[in-house]
């Protein structure tokens, strides 16, 4: 992750070199799974806009 924005949004650098803006999924907010700057995460990209995504998993 590169940057943290208000409202639980993050700018994430992909392994391919691109960058997307993503937010936490509802399950992660419900169970209060914290995501910090520098964590590796799994992102589900939107099929309609490839610059937006949803953080669905935080790796350990």
PEGI-V161288 format. One line per field, one symbol per residue. ss: DSSP state (H for helix, E for strand, L for the rest). Layout:
# PEGI-V161288
ss=???
This chain:
# PEGI-V161288
ss=LLEEELLLEEEEELLLLLEEEEEELHHHHHLLLLLLLLLLEEEEELLLLLLEEEEEEELL
